Amino acid sequence: MEVNITRKEKELVVHLSGRLDTPASQEIMPQMAELAQEAGDTIILDCTDLSYISSSGLRIFLTLRKAAAEKGGRIIVRNISNEIRGVFMMTGFLNLFEIQ
């Protein structure tokens, strides 16, 4: 699992690559905790290269969403595959996130 974070003015673009399973979620948790501190901005979760997401990965997305709601920011999930879209649909995440 790779996470690359870039800042573009008031946007943070988080490019997720690989499988966001339980071990990967634990590995990237410190980066995501730092990201939650900046959740007053717009955070774009670019899932172009995300091949899988587990419940632990979904929990990270929810944590970021909650931090953004508390700080007046927003989370945009971009470029999800059909498989991940199916997971989002089954779990109700399509209604929780702005999907582009």
Stockholm file with secondary structure:
# STOCKHOLM 1.0

chainA/1-100         MEVNITRKEKELVVHLSGRLDTPASQEIMPQMAELAQEAGDTIILDCTDLSYISSSGLRIFLTLRKAAAEKGGRIIVRNISNEIRGVFMMTGFLNLFEIQ
#=GR chainA/1-100 SS CEEEEEEETTEEEEEEEEEECHHHHHHHHHHHHHHHHTTTSEEEEEEEEEEEECHHHHHHHHHHHHHHHHHTCEEEEECCCHHHHHHHHHHTHHHHSEEC
#=GC SS_cons         CEEEEEEETTEEEEEEEEEECHHHHHHHHHHHHHHHHTTTSEEEEEEEEEEEECHHHHHHHHHHHHHHHHHTCEEEEECCCHHHHHHHHHHTHHHHSEEC
//
